[in-house]
Amino acid sequence: MKKPDFINKPLPFGVYNTDHILEIDYSVEHGWKKPEISQFRNFEIHPFNSSLHYAIQLFEGMKAFKTDDHKISLYRPEMNMIRMNNSAKRLSLPVTILI
């Protein structure tokens, strides 16, 4: 995938996809594990995953953008986590502890 010229032109939202994926695993015994960023790929899902059987799912997309000085900034990450926790509570999914 050819990278867009985002230094000299604005990067439109929702037009380009990343070639990486962020995954954060969770277990009842250990809670949330360390986040990992890897090359984009298909990922495996356990056949007993409740989202396959009962459609219990949660997605909250973190927004990031590049500043004029070419640094990456996140758009209101604390609000993103609050929204995700509110959705998780409603779905009886584990919540993340906000620091």
Secondary structure as the mmCIF struct_conf table of DSSP 4:
data_model
#
loop_
_struct_conf.conf_type_id
_struct_conf.id
_struct_conf.beg_label_comp_id
_struct_conf.beg_label_asym_id
_struct_conf.beg_label_seq_id
_struct_conf.end_label_comp_id
_struct_conf.end_label_asym_id
_struct_conf.end_label_seq_id
HELX_LH_PP_P HELX_LH_PP_P1 LYS A 2 PRO A 4
TURN_TY1_P TURN_TY1_P1 PHE A 6 ASN A 8
BEND BEND1 LYS A 9 LYS A 9
TURN_TY1_P TURN_TY1_P2 PHE A 13 VAL A 15
BEND BEND2 ASP A 19 ASP A 19
STRN STRN1 HIS A 20 GLU A 23
STRN STRN2 TYR A 26 SER A 27
TURN_TY1_P TURN_TY1_P3 VAL A 28 HIS A 30
STRN STRN3 GLY A 31 TRP A 32
STRN STRN4 GLU A 36 GLN A 39
TURN_TY1_P TURN_TY1_P4 PRO A 47 PHE A 48
HELX_RH_AL_P HELX_RH_AL_P1 SER A 50 TYR A 54
HELX_LH_PP_P HELX_LH_PP_P2 GLY A 61 LYS A 63
STRN STRN5 ALA A 64 LYS A 66
TURN_TY1_P TURN_TY1_P5 ASP A 68 ASP A 69
BEND BEND3 HIS A 70 HIS A 70
STRN STRN6 ILE A 72 LEU A 74
BEND BEND4 TYR A 75 TYR A 75
HELX_RH_AL_P HELX_RH_AL_P2 PRO A 77 LEU A 91
TURN_TY1_P TURN_TY1_P6 SER A 92 SER A 92
HELX_LH_PP_P HELX_LH_PP_P3 LEU A 93 LEU A 98
#
